[in-house]
C-alpha cells in the first residue's frame, strides 16, 4: 500500500476527553520485575520510535516496573506534552492510591496523566473496598492530575458495586478482548452506562491462540485488504469503537500496525469474525480467577 494514512483516530469518552484508539503498550514483553533496577534502554528507544511514528497513546502501569523508562522516553523525545495521551494504572499501591499515584507521576516525570486506571478489582475483600478505591480515584481527577479515570479487568458485578456510590462513572474499562473472549454481557453493560472499552491482547486470535476457527477468514480478509492478520485483528476492535492496546519490539511491526488505519471492515465482516470467534474460548490472562469455561 502506498500513501498509507497513519493518523490514529480518537474516541470521545463520557467525560468529554478523547483517547487515541491505538496504543503502544509497555506491558507483557516489556515487563520488569521490581528487583530489576537497570534502565531498559531498548524500551526507551522503542517508545521514542513509536512516538515518531504517531503512536501518541502510551499505556503504562505501576506493576510493569518501567514507568521510569516511559518518562525518559517522553523527555528525550522532546514532544509537546499536549500531543501525548499517557495512561498508567495502580494495583500494588491500591491501599494508598494517592501515594501510588504521586510515585507514578514522579517516575513518569509528568505533572499529570491523561488516564489513570485501577488495574484490577481482585484486591477487594468487600464492596466497600471497591467503593473506597474509586472514591480515591475521583479525588485524583478533581485535583486535575488525571484528566480521566477508569478501571481495568472489571466485570459487571464490580462495576455495579462501584457505581452504587460513584460520583463519576468510570470513563473506560480496559479488558482482555479478542474474537475468542468477547465478553457480551460486559460489553452490553459498558454500552448501557456509556463506559468505553479498551482491549489488551487484541492480537491473541492470530498469535498465541492459533489454530482456531477464525484463521481462514482472517487470512481471506488480510488478502483482500493487503495487510496482515494482525491488522485485521486491530481493525476488528477499532471498528467496534474499542481502543486497541498492543506492542512490539520490532519497528517494522509497529509500522505494519499503522496500516490498520488505512481501511475499514464492513459490518458483515465484523459480524463474521465475531461469530467464528464464538466457536472457541481462550483466556490468556487472569486464568486463576475464572473457571476454564467462563466466557464472561
HELIX and SHEET records of a PDB file:
HELIX    1   1 UNK A   28  UNK A   30  5                                   3    
HELIX    2   2 UNK A   41  UNK A   53  1                                  13    
HELIX    3   3 UNK A   62  UNK A   64  5                                   3    
HELIX    4   4 UNK A   67  UNK A   77  1                                  11    
HELIX    5   5 UNK A   81  UNK A   83  5                                   3    
HELIX    6   6 UNK A   94  UNK A   96  5                                   3    
HELIX    7   7 UNK A   97  UNK A  108  1                                  12    
HELIX    8   8 UNK A  127  UNK A  143  1                                  17    
HELIX    9   9 UNK A  156  UNK A  165  1                                  10    
HELIX   10  10 UNK A  184  UNK A  193  1                                  10    
HELIX   11  11 UNK A  204  UNK A  206  5                                   3    
HELIX   12  12 UNK A  215  UNK A  225  1                                  11    
HELIX   13  13 UNK A  229  UNK A  238  1                                  10    
HELIX   14  14 UNK A  251  UNK A  257  1                                   7    
HELIX   15  15 UNK A  258  UNK A  261  5                                   4    
HELIX   16  16 UNK A  267  UNK A  277  1                                  11    
HELIX   17  17 UNK A  287  UNK A  289  5                                   3    
SHEET    1   A 2 UNK A  10  UNK A  12  0                                        
SHEET    2   A 2 UNK A  18  UNK A  20 -1                                        
SHEET    1   B 9 UNK A  22  UNK A  25  0                                        
SHEET    2   B 9 UNK A  57  UNK A  59  1                                        
SHEET    3   B 9 UNK A  85  UNK A  90  1                                        
SHEET    4   B 9 UNK A 113  UNK A 118  1                                        
SHEET    5   B 9 UNK A 146  UNK A 152  1                                        
SHEET    6   B 9 UNK A 172  UNK A 176  1                                        
SHEET    7   B 9 UNK A 196  UNK A 200  1                                        
SHEET    8   B 9 UNK A 242  UNK A 246  1                                        
SHEET    9   B 9 UNK A  22  UNK A  25  1                                        
END                                                                             
